[in-house]
């Protein structure tokens, strides 16, 4: 009876370890996919902001000479 119980316990723990390993590998792959997706979105957002900032800076540089100068009068 003791031998059969040990074999059953060993089989149970081997199955539990195998299921845990498979579950962790699935979670790890899901984590990697989510991380890649978020990184791609952040990079796209960063690139978009860089383009907008560059456009604003070029607009500011082209409009800077057109600003009227103020004169101060001393009376």
Beta strands, then each sheet from edge to edge (+ up, - down):
end
